[in-house]
Amino acid sequence: MTATHPAATTTTTTTTPTTPGRGMTMSDLVARHARTVPDEVAVVDPSHRRTYGELDDRVTRLAHVLVEREVGSGDRVAVLGLNSIEVVESWLAVLRVGAIAVPVNFRLTASEIGYALRDSGARLVITDRAFADAVEQGRADAPEVRSVLTYGEDYERVLADAPDTWTGPEVADADPAFIMYTSGTTGFPKGAVLTHRNLYLHAFCSMATMGTTGDDRVWMSAAPLFHIAGLSGMLPVLITGGKVVIPPSGGFDPAATVRTLADEGVTSCFMVPAQWQAVCAVPGLDGYDLSRLRRISWGAAPASTSLLRTMIDSFPQAEVCTAFGQTECSPVTTNLRGEDSIRKIGSVGKPMVGVEVRVVDDEMNDVPRGDIGEIVYRSPMVMTGYWNKPEETAEAFRGGWFHSGDLVREDPDGYLYVVDRKKDMIISGGENIYCAEVENVLAGHPKIAEVALIGVPDPKWGEAPLAVVAPRDPADPPTDAEIEAFCRQHLAAYKRPRHVQLVDALPRNPSGKVVKPVLRERYGAGPEA
């Protein structure tokens, strides 16, 4: 029998009744440290440094601004901005009034932004000036958006005019805190609903699994803040009153990253493999004072054995760790600790504290150890469901476990190895590219009869999308330039095909479905091969 998850049948915007003295949110953490260590630095970006006292004051003022703009419990507020302290304080203010923060990828096109606003039912958008035009275009199809607040002079003015004390509503830790959009195999992004409790428990379970010492309190992630890695990774540091270092958005600068690691005394850092590869190649790396760096972790994309050995050699004082999981799980589910990074190289480790896993077949039977199956999860860190998508939620939780879509095997010692993805997805430079979404867009090109997307090796990004295209008129096929121009209108840059392979027709099975294993066998080595 298929189990029905509570979020599969209903979506509610009302808050859970709060038991007095039981609630604890990210915003509460900042308020606590503002009372106890107000002068300690809380967060740093390339332009500003904020102490806990300063951060809490600005969060309180912004919370009043949100209330004035009729944002209340359960309302959604989209936040679309480059990496900055303002993005973090926007999240915290949204949470302080009991609303739900919706981080939006700033690389999206106006139509993609519009989908996120419309699907979430966002009431207000907070954005950078650089994205104001795209937001205005996107909100044309999102009638529930009532106003837009733009970072800059107006933002600072309304904060300065707002009250600096707060006696707002108490927020239950079981209430939704974030809607994190993750692309779906149906071609439409899905909003994973994460509660305050999901994220809070994830932080504590991470600390229990990895071990946190008193001086391990300066954290940096090179991930964009709209990524779950950028959001969730900072929580253990906020819990202990440490410092969060936010690097700039834009083109990744490995030398500048190393300087920041040294200058800020970073103790733990997360980056995707492509970024670590660039950092390890920085000239004179051993000349920087990185003595405080205790732990370096990677995830979101595959890492080669040679890169892992290079990381170990480049940072002998630091533990090299693998983090594996997904947005719906807040996100980390398994870790490979430093002592096993060579002995079990290639593994994603074992489940972290608070996560129970099984490796199952399509009928939810446990497969024998060593066989390949789908990894499914049970954990208090797993999302409550997909926003306004009861059917997708029910499918994700069928059998009473959350289905990851990742195919793994377990070795005799209990270490897990990812061998494939059940979901049709490409991971390029840490970004998830879901083939159905890109295929749906390309199918609208007037010169394309049918199309399938596959991942091919890429020396920089790990994988890159290749579009296998059958033209409507073989005598007048679409050019690479025509496809690129078409995609620019509808897809974020990282989703666009890097390569195009023209074919007469796509291989199909008797039921008419495209047989992608045949395409991967023919073209999976890349266009050069």
N, C-alpha and C positions, 0 to 999 in steps of 0.2 A: 504494500500500500504506500502511496506517495504521501509524505507528511506535508501538511500545510503550515507554512511559516506565518506568524502573525502579520508581518508586513506584506504578505502576498495578497491579502484580502482587502486591505484598507490603507489609505495614507492620511495621516492626521497632522494638522498644523497646531493643535492645542498642546499645551505643556502638560507633563505628568505631575500630579499632585506631589508637592515637595514635603518630605518629612523634615521638620525643623532640625537644623544642626547636622543634616546628612549630605547636603549638596557640596560639590567641589568642582570647579571648572578652571579652564586655563586663565580666565580673567580673575578668578579668585586668587590664583597663585601669585599673579602680579601684584594684586592689592595687598596680599599678605607680606610680600617682600618689601613693598613700599612702606609698610609700617615698621618692619624690623631692620631692614638694611637699605634705607632709601637712597644712600649715596653710592651703592655698589652699581657698577655698569651692568645693564641688563642686555642691551642689544647695540650692535655697531653695524653701520653700513658705510659705503664709501664717502658719504657726505655728512653723517651725523653720528653722535654717540648719545645714548639716552640711559640715565640711571633708572633704577626701579621707581624712584619717586617721580621723576619726570615722565616716564612711560605711563604710569598709573594716572597721573594728572591728565595727560592728553587723552587717554582712553575714556576717562570719566567725562571730559568735555565733549568728546565725539559721541558718546552714548546719549548725552542730552540733545545733540544735534539730530541724531537718528529719531529720538522720541518726538522732537518737534516736527520731523518729516513723516510722522505717523507710522513709524516702524515699531512693532511690538512683538510680543511672544509668538513664536512660530512663523513670523514673516521671513522671507528670504531676501538677503542682500548680496548682490553679485559684487565681487572685488576683482578688478582687472588692472594690474599694474606691474611694472618692472620691479625687480627685487629692491625692496626698500623697507625702512622702519615703518613708513606710513602704511604699507600693506599689513604688517603684523598688528599695528595698533588698530587698524580697521577691523580685522578679525576679532580682536579682543573686545572692541566696543560693540560689535554685533552680538557677541556672546553675552556681554554684560546686560543687554536689554532683553535677553531670552530669545533672540532671533537666530536664524540659521545663516551661516556664511557660505557663499558659493564662490570659491576661487575659479577664475576663468583664465584659460590659457591665452596669453596675449599674442600668441602667434596665429590665432585663428582669424579667418576672414570674417567680414561683417555678417554674412549669412550664417556662419557657424556660431558666432557670438549670439546672433538672434535666436538660434535654436536653444542655446543654454538658458537665455533669459526667458524665453517662452515656456520651455519645459519645466524650469524650476518655479515659474511664476514670480520671479524676482520683483519686489516692490521698488527697490532703489538700487542704483549702480554707483559704486565708487571706483574712479578710474584715473589713470594718468592722462594728461593733456594730449599726449601723442596718440592715444587711442580714442579720443573723444568723437572723432568723425565716424569711426567704425561702430562705436557704441550707438551713436545716433541713427545710423543706418540699420543696425541690428534691432533696435528697440521699436522700429516701425512695425515689426511683426510680433511684438511683445507688449500687448496692451496693458498688462498689469504694472509695468514700470511707470512710476509716477514722477520720479525726479532722478537727476544725475548729479553727483558731487565730484568735482574734479580737483585732484591734488594741485597745489600751487597757492597763489595769493588768496583766492576765495576760500579754500580749505583752511588755511591758517587764520583767516579773519573770523570765520564762524567758530573755530575752536577758541580763539581768544575771547570771543564774546559770550561763550557758554559758561554755565556754572561749574565750579570745581569740586562740588561735593555730590555724593551719590547715595540715594536711598531707594533705589529701584527695586524691582521684584526679585525674589529669590528664584534661582534657576535650578531645576532638578537635574541631577547628573544623568538621568535616563533620557532627558530630552535630546532631540537632534541638535548637533553642533555644526556639522559641515555636510554639504552635499558635494562630493568629489566626482567630477565627471570622468568616466572611463569609457572609451569607445566600445561599441557592441558589435558582435558579428552580424547583426541584422542590418548594419549600416548606419544606425543611429546611436549616438552616445547615451550611456545610462548613468544616472546620478546615484552613486553609492551613498547611502545615508549613514553617517557615523555619529554616534552620540558622544557626549562628554565622557561617559563612563568607558566607551570603547577606547578612546584615546588616552584617558588617564590610566586605565589598566595596562594598555600597551606600553606606556612609559615605565610603569613599575615592573612589569614582566621583563622588559628589556634590561632594566637595571639589575634585576635578580639573575637573569641569564648571563649577562656579560660581566657583571661585577663593576661597581662604580666606586672609585676611591675619592677621598676628600679633595684631592687636587685635580681630579678629572672633571673640570667644570667650564671648559671653554670649547664650544662646539661650532663647527662650520660644515655646511653642505654646499657643494657647487650646483646642486639641483635648483631649478626655478622654484619659487615659493608656491606656485600653483600646483606643483607636484606633491604627492603625499609624502615623499621623502623629505621635501623641504619643510612641510608642516610638522609631521610626526617626530622627526628627528630632534627638534629643538625642545620637546617637552621634558625629557629627563633633566636637561640643564635648567629649565625654568623651575622645575620642582626643587632643585637644590640651590636655587639662587645664583646660578652661574651666568656666564656671558654667551650670547648667541652672536656669531659673526656672519653677516649677510654679504656675500660677494656681489659684484655688479652683474646685471644682465648683459646680454649682447654676446659678441664673440668671446669664446673662452681664451683667456690669456694665462698660459701655464706659469710664466715667470712672475707675473703679478700675483698669481695664486700662492706661489711659494713664498713671496715676500710677505703676503698677508698671514700665512701660517706662522712665519717667524715673528713678525711684528706684534701680532695679537696673542702670541703664546698659546696657539690652538693645541688642545690636548686630544681631541678626537675629530675625525673628518670623514665625510662620505663623498665619494665621487663615482661616476660610471667608469667602466674600464677605459674608454677612449680618453677620458680626462686624465686618469692615472698614467696612462701610457705617455701622454704629452708632458706631464709633470716629471716623470722619471727621466725624461730626455732633456730637462732644463740644464743648460751648461752651468757648471759650478754648483750643482745641487748640494754637494757635501760641504760647501762653504757657508751655508745658511745655518743659523742656530735653530734647529728643530728639536732640541733636546726635550721639550715638554710634550712633544707629540707622542702619545701613548698608544693610540689605536687608529688604524686606517681601515676603512671598510669600503666595499664595493658591492654593486648590485645593479638591477634594472636591465642588464644585458650580459651576454656571455663574456667571460674573460679567458684568454688563452693561458696555457700552462707556462709559456715563456714569459708572459706579462706578470703572472703571479710571482715567479722566481725573481723577476726584475724588481718588483715592489718589495719583496723581502730583503733583497740585497741593498736597495736604495734607502730603506728605512729600517736599519737593524734594531733600533731602539723601540720600534712600534710593533704592536700585534696586528697582523693582517687578518681581517675577518670578512667572511662572505655573508651578506644579508639577502634572504630570498623571501618572497611573498607577493602580495598584490594589494591594490588599493582597498578592496573590499575587506581586507583583514587588518587594516590600520597601520602599517601594511605587512610588517615582518612576521613570518611564521617559522622559519628555520634559520639557524646560524651555523657557520663553520668557524670554530675558534682558531686562534693563532697556532696553537700547538699541533693542530691537525691540517694546517694549510698546505703542507707538503705531503704528509703521510696519506691524506685523503684528497689530494689535489683533484679538482674537477667536481667534487661533491658540494652540495649546498648545506651539508651538515645534518643536524638533528633538530627536532622541534624545540622551540624555546619554551620557557616556563609559561604555563597557562594555555598551551596549544596542544590539542590532541589530534592525531592524524591517522588516516587509514589509506592504504593503496588498494584500489578496488577495480573490478571490471564493470561493464555496462549494466550489470544486474545488481550492483552494490555488494558483490561477494569479494571478500579479501583475496587478493592474489597471493600465491606463494612467494616468499622472500626471494628476490632475484628476478622475478618476472616483472613485466611492465604493466602498469595500471595507472589510473587517474588518482592523484592525491586529493583527498577530501578532508575538510577541517571541521572541528568543533571547538569553539573558543568564545569567551566573553568579549574578545576583541573584534569578532566578525560583525560586519554591518547589520543593521536591522532589515535592510532590503534596498531595492532600487526604487528611487523616487517615482511614484505614479506608474509603476510598471509591475502590476501584480502577477502577470503570467511569467515574466522573466524571473521575478523573485521566487515564485513557486518552483520553477525549474532549477534555479540555482541551489535551492535547499531541499531538493527531492531526497527522500530517504532520511531526512532529519540531519543531514550533514551539508556543509557548504561545498559545492563542486567548483574546483579551481580551474578546470580545463587543462591542467598541466599533467603530462604523462611522465612518470618517474619509475625508478626501480630502487629497491633498498638492498644494501649489501649485507653480508652476514653480521656486521657490527652495528647495524641499524642506521648507517649513514645513507642519505638520500641523494640520488643523482637524477637530474632532469634530462630526459632523453628526447622529448618532443613536446609540441603543444597541440593539445586536442583542438583548441580554438584556432581558427585561421588568422594568425596574427604574425606580424613582422616586428622585431624590436631593432630599431635603428638608433644608435647613439643614446640608448636609454628611453627613447620615445616609443610608445606602442602605436603601431599602424595596423588598423584592422582592415583586412583586404576588402570586405564587403562594402565598406564606406567608400573607399577609393574606386572600386569597380562600379558602384552606383553612379558616381560622378562621371567617370569616363564613358559609361554607356550612353550618356546624353550627348556625346560628341557626334555631330552629323556624319562624320566619315567612319565611325566605328560601328561594326555590326555586333561584335561580342568581344569581351575582354576578361582576362583573369590576371590576378596579381600574385606574384611569388617573391620570396626573399632570396637574394643572391649574396655571396660573400662580398664584403667591402673592407678594405684595409684600414680605413679610418673609423667607420661607424659600426663595424661588426657585421651588419646586414644592411642591404639597401633594396628598395622595391623595384622590381622589374615588371613591366606591363606586357603581357602577351596579348597582342591585338590582332583580330581578324577584321580587315577593312570591308566596308560596304561595297566599294568598287575596287577590285584588285588593281585596276589601271590607274586609280587615283587614291592611293593610300594616304592616311594622315602622316605628316612629317613630325619629327621630334619637336620642332618649334611650335607647330600648331597645337600639339598635345600640351606642351608646357604653357602656352598662352591660355588655353582653355582651363587648365588646372589652377592657374593663378587666380582666376575669378572665383573658384569654389573651394579650394583646399589650402590649408596651411602648408608652408614650404616643406616641412619635414615629411609630409604625407605624399608629396608629389613623386611620381616614378622617376628614378634616376636613369633608367634604361627602358627602351622599348624594343620588343621583338615582334616583328610582323609574321603572321602565319596565315595559311589559307582558311583553317578552321580549328577550333579548340577540340581536343579529344574529350569524348563524352561516354559515359557508361550507358547500359540499356535503358535506364530510367531517365536519361537526359541530363544528368549532373556532370559538370566538368570534372575530369579526373586529374586533380592537381599533382598527384604523385608522378604521373607521366610528364607533366610540364617540368617538375623539379628534376626529373631524371634527364630530360633533354636540355634544359636551360639553366638548371640550378647552379652550375659552376660559373655563371656570368656570361655576358655577351662576348667577352674576349675568347672564352673557351669554345 
